[in-house]
């Protein structure tokens, strides 16, 4: 495990990777059950579900990096769990914004 010790393996990191794996599984299932059809949205280019997922993931990365650079990762609240409490990072707000952005991308692009 020393080779990956540089990575901050926290609960949000684990949730991100589990959500990404579930998203890819659902997209694979959708492609098998409901074949994709290209559609033209506000970008005026034909896109598939996979294209819109890729655009959403890139947008989420940009939103999170901008959030870290501009706002930081300071805790916004502490839940009374355990002796020291459980701090909630402001990155959860960036994740919420990313989720709303992904929904908009899938609906309009």
Backbone as a ProteinNet text record, in pm:
[ID]
protein_1_A
[PRIMARY]
XXXXXXXXXXXXXXXXXXXXXXXXXXXXXXXXXXXXXXXXXXXXXXXXXXXXXXXXXXXXXXXXXXXXXXXXXXXXXXXXXXXXXXXXXXXXXXXXXXXXXXXXXXXXX
[TERTIARY]
80.3	0	84.5	213.4	298.8	304.4	283.4	292	175.5	65	-48.4	-73.5	26.5	10	-9.9	28.6	12.6	-134.6	-220	-361.5	-437.1	-526.3	-607.9	-728.4	-712.8	-820.9	-917.4	-1016	-1115.5	-1252.7	-1352.3	-1488.5	-1536.9	-1516.8	-1560	-1489.2	-1361.9	-1289.3	-1350.8	-1380.1	-1441.7	-1579.2	-1657.8	-1791.5	-1780.4	-1682.6	-1663.3	-1635.9	-1543.4	-1508.4	-1622.8	-1697.1	-1812.7	-1920.5	-1945.2	-2044.7	-2003.3	-1874.2	-1825.2	-1844.2	-1812.3	-1830.6	-1978.3	-2065.3	-2209.8	-2260.9	-2211	-2251	-2212.1	-2090.3	-2045.8	-2126.5	-2161.8	-2243.4	-2382.7	-2442.5	-2575.5	-2569.3	-2466.4	-2453.5	-2436	-2361.2	-2344.1	-2476.2	-2550.5	-2681.3	-2777.1	-2778.7	-2865.9	-2831.1	-2701.3	-2659.4	-2702.8	-2705.3	-2746.8	-2898.6	-2972.6	-3118.2	-3183.4	-3136.5	-3191	-3078.6	-3069.3	-2960	-2960.8	-2840.7	-2825.4	-2861.2	-2913.8	-2939.2	-2877	-2801.6	-2741.8	-2851.1	-2824.8	-2920.6	-2842.5	-2903.5	-2841.2	-2905.7	-2821.5	-2871.8	-2822.9	-2799.3	-2761.3	-2621.4	-2538.2	-2403.9	-2404.8	-2517.6	-2535.3	-2442	-2403.8	-2327.3	-2400.8	-2395.6	-2462.1	-2386.3	-2459	-2397.4	-2477.2	-2406.5	-2469.3	-2467.7	-2525.3	-2522.3	-2378.5	-2293.2	-2153.1	-2083.2	-2112.8	-2055.9	-2099.7	-2229	-2280.8	-2224.5	-2203.1	-2139.1	-1997	-1922.6	-1785.3	-1782.5	-1870.7	-1877.1	-1911	-2002.1	-2040.3	-1923.3	-1846.5	-1731.3	-1623.1	-1599.4	-1501.7	-1550.5	-1678.8	-1734.3	-1722.9	-1748.3	-1736.1	-1592.6	-1496.6	-1355.7	-1320.5	-1366.9	-1338.8	-1405.8	-1530.4	-1602	-1528.5	-1486.2	-1417.6	-1281.5	-1205.8	-1075.8	-1092.8	-1191.8	-1217.7	-1262.1	-1344.7	-1391.8	-1274	-1186.8	-1070.1	-981.8	-963.5	-878.7	-938.4	-1068.7	-1132.1	-1188.4	-1247.2	-1314.9	-1233.1	-1171.4	-1095.1	-1177.2	-1124.4	-1190.6	-1223	-1238.9	-1267.9	-1400.6	-1410.1	-1537.3	-1646.2	-1767.9	-1880.1	-1969	-1954.5	-2034	-1964.9	-1999.3	-1948.8	-2067.7	-2080.6	-2187.6	-2144.5	-2234.4	-2197.7	-2190.4	-2093.8	-2073.6	-1936.1	-1928.9	-1802	-1761.4	-1641.2	-1592.6	-1553	-1493.5	-1446.4	-1545.7	-1643.2	-1738.6	-1691.9	-1780.7	-1752.5	-1767.8	-1656.7	-1659.3	-1708.4	-1793.1	-1844	-1770	-1699.9	-1619.9	-1709.1	-1659.3	-1732.8	-1731.8	-1649.9	-1648.4	-1780.4	-1859.4	-1991.4	-2079.5	-2060.9	-2136.7	-2095	-1965.5	-1917.1	-1972.6	-1984.4	-2041.4	-2188.4	-2261.2	-2401.2	-2415	-2329.6	-2330	-2295.9	-2200.9	-2162.8	-2277.4	-2351.7	-2465.3	-2573.8	-2603	-2702.2	-2653.6	-2525.2	-2467.7	-2479.5	-2453.3	-2464.1	-2607.2	-2704.7	-2845.2	-2877.3	-2830.8	-2854.7	-2787.1	-2665.7	-2595.2	-2670.9	-2716.4	-2789.3	-2922.8	-2983.2	-3112.5	-3099.3	-2991.1	-2984.2	-2878.1	-2773.1	-2662.5	-2691.2
-120.1	0	126.4	113.1	232.5	300.9	224.1	285.1	379.4	365.9	456.8	540.8	553.4	629	778.5	826.1	967.8	1004.9	906	931.7	945.6	1041	1061	966.9	846.7	748.1	777.5	856.9	897.9	846.5	867.1	825.9	892.3	1022.6	1082.6	1020.5	984.4	920.6	785.1	707.7	576.3	590.3	685	707.2	745.3	828.5	868.8	748.7	662.1	547.7	446.5	427.5	337.5	396.4	525.9	591	583.7	600.5	591.5	450.1	349.5	210.5	179.4	227.4	205.9	277.6	397.6	473.1	398.5	347.3	272.7	144.3	78.6	-42.9	-10.8	96.8	136.4	176.1	249	289.2	166.4	66.6	-56.3	-129.6	-138.1	-203.5	-129.8	3.7	82.7	61.7	54.2	34	-102.6	-203.1	-337.2	-347	-286.3	-298.1	-199	-75.8	29.7	83.7	37.5	84.8	237.2	291	436.4	493.5	613	689.6	827.2	871.4	1004.8	1110.1	1216.6	1326.5	1457.7	1558.8	1690.4	1781.1	1840.3	1928.5	2070	2139.3	2280	2300.7	2198.9	2213	2199.3	2156.7	2139	2032.7	1935.3	1820.1	1694.2	1588.1	1465.1	1400.5	1367.3	1305.1	1182	1086.7	967.3	978.4	878.9	878.8	880.4	803.3	797.7	931.5	1002.8	1136.2	1231.2	1225.5	1314	1277.8	1147.7	1107.1	1161.7	1150.5	1201	1352	1425.9	1570.8	1601.8	1524.5	1544.3	1518.6	1413.6	1382.3	1490.3	1539.7	1648.1	1773.2	1805.1	1921.4	1906.7	1787	1763.2	1782.9	1737.3	1756.4	1904.8	1979.6	2123.3	2194.8	2159	2221.7	2195	2070.4	2037.4	2106.9	2110.9	2179.3	2329.1	2388.2	2530.5	2555.1	2465.9	2479.5	2473.3	2375.8	2362.5	2487.2	2537.4	2654.6	2782.8	2799.2	2924.7	2923.3	2811.4	2805.5	2728.8	2620.6	2536.5	2416.4	2343.6	2221.9	2228.4	2347.4	2362	2294.9	2241.5	2180.9	2286.2	2248.1	2341.5	2304.9	2181.2	2137.1	2017.5	1991.2	1874.6	1798.7	1674	1590.1	1528.4	1518.2	1462.2	1309	1257	1112.7	1081.3	992.3	958.1	1062.7	1045.9	1138.1	1273.3	1273.6	1399.3	1458.5	1382.2	1430.6	1397.9	1413.3	1384	1512.6	1561.7	1687.8	1666.5	1756.7	1753.4	1860.5	1818.2	1908.7	1991.4	2108.3	2192.3	2131.6	2029.9	1963.8	1894.2	1863.4	1805.2	1903.7	2032.4	2132.9	2130.4	2116.1	2104.7	1978.4	1871.2	1747.7	1766.8	1838.8	1868.5	1951.7	2051.7	2135.3	2050.3	1959	1870.6	1779.2	1730.2	1642.7	1718.3	1839.3	1921.5	1951.4	1980.8	2006.8	1883.8	1765.4	1642	1619.3	1644.8	1630.4	1726.4	1850.6	1949.1	1907	1853.4	1809	1695.1	1597.4	1485.2	1528.7	1632.4	1678.2	1768.5	1846.4	1949.5	1926.9	1855.1	1842.3	1729.3
0	0	0	18.7	21	-115.1	-222.6	-355.4	-383.2	-308.2	-326.3	-202	-118.4	5.8	-19.8	-136.2	-167.4	-185.4	-215.2	-241.1	-110.4	-105.4	14.3	7.2	57.3	53	166.4	136.1	234	189.9	272.2	237.6	107.9	88.3	-39.1	-160.5	-144.9	-254.8	-286	-184	-203.9	-267	-220.7	-277	-423.6	-457.6	-597.3	-686.3	-645.4	-729.6	-738.1	-630.7	-634.2	-726.1	-715.3	-801.6	-948.2	-976.1	-1113.3	-1167.6	-1088.2	-1131.4	-1155.1	-1067	-1084.7	-1209.5	-1234.3	-1353.3	-1480.2	-1483.8	-1601.8	-1619.4	-1508.9	-1517.9	-1571.8	-1522.8	-1571.1	-1718.2	-1757.9	-1898.2	-1988.2	-1942.4	-2019.3	-2031.9	-1922.2	-1925.4	-2019	-2011.5	-2098.9	-2246.3	-2276.3	-2414.9	-2466.3	-2376.9	-2417.8	-2433.1	-2342.9	-2343.6	-2440.2	-2437.7	-2523.6	-2611.7	-2735.7	-2823.5	-2835.5	-2845.8	-2848.7	-2985.1	-2981.7	-3103.6	-3082.6	-3181.6	-3170	-3171.6	-3097.1	-3095.4	-3097.3	-3155.1	-3166	-3061.9	-2976.4	-2871.9	-2891.3	-2780.7	-2787.2	-2845.4	-2842.9	-2901.7	-3053.4	-3108.7	-3252.9	-3310.5	-3228.1	-3276.3	-3230.5	-3310	-3267.5	-3150.6	-3043.5	-2926.8	-2885.4	-2826.1	-2770.7	-2618.3	-2550.8	-2404.3	-2352.9	-2416.3	-2374.6	-2389.4	-2498.5	-2518.8	-2408.6	-2375.9	-2271.9	-2134.7	-2109.1	-1984	-1977.1	-2086.8	-2089.9	-2065.7	-2130.4	-2110	-1964.5	-1905.9	-1765.6	-1671.4	-1696.9	-1611.3	-1621.7	-1742.4	-1759.8	-1687.8	-1700.9	-1632.6	-1481.7	-1429.4	-1285.2	-1238.5	-1316.9	-1280.5	-1276.8	-1376.9	-1381.9	-1264.3	-1234.4	-1122.4	-991.1	-968.5	-843.8	-833.2	-942.7	-937.7	-915.2	-980.4	-958.7	-814.8	-760.6	-622.2	-525.5	-545.5	-457.1	-466.5	-589.4	-607.9	-553.5	-567.5	-528	-386	-344.6	-215.5	-112.2	-156.3	-63.9	-18.8	77.1	123.9	272.4	324.8	467.4	501.9	623.7	664.5	680.4	642.2	655.3	773.7	823.8	938.6	1002.4	1126.1	1196.9	1254.6	1213.2	1265.1	1397.7	1493.4	1623.9	1620.4	1546.3	1535.6	1592.9	1688.7	1751.2	1853	1903.4	2006.4	1950	1831.3	1772.1	1673.3	1631.5	1532.2	1391.6	1296.3	1155.3	1076.7	1020.1	946.2	803.2	759	621.9	542.7	437.6	356.5	263.5	227.8	133	-6.9	-29.6	-160.1	-190.9	-87.3	-112.2	-187.4	-165.3	-241.6	-388.4	-413	-551.1	-616	-539.5	-593.4	-629.4	-546.8	-577.7	-703.6	-717.9	-838.3	-960.5	-946	-1056.3	-1096.2	-998.4	-1027.4	-1103.3	-1061.1	-1132.4	-1273.8	-1288.4	-1420.6	-1509.8	-1454.9	-1533.4	-1580.7	-1495.2	-1535.3	-1648.8	-1636.6	-1743.7	-1874.7	-1863.9	-1985.2	-2052.5	-1973.8	-2032	-2092.4	-2038.7	-2089.2	-2212.6	-2222.3	-2326.4	-2433.6	-2403.6	-2500.3	-2597
[MASK]
+++++++++++++++++++++++++++++++++++++++++++++++++++++++++++++++++++++++++++++++++++++++++++++++++++++++++++++

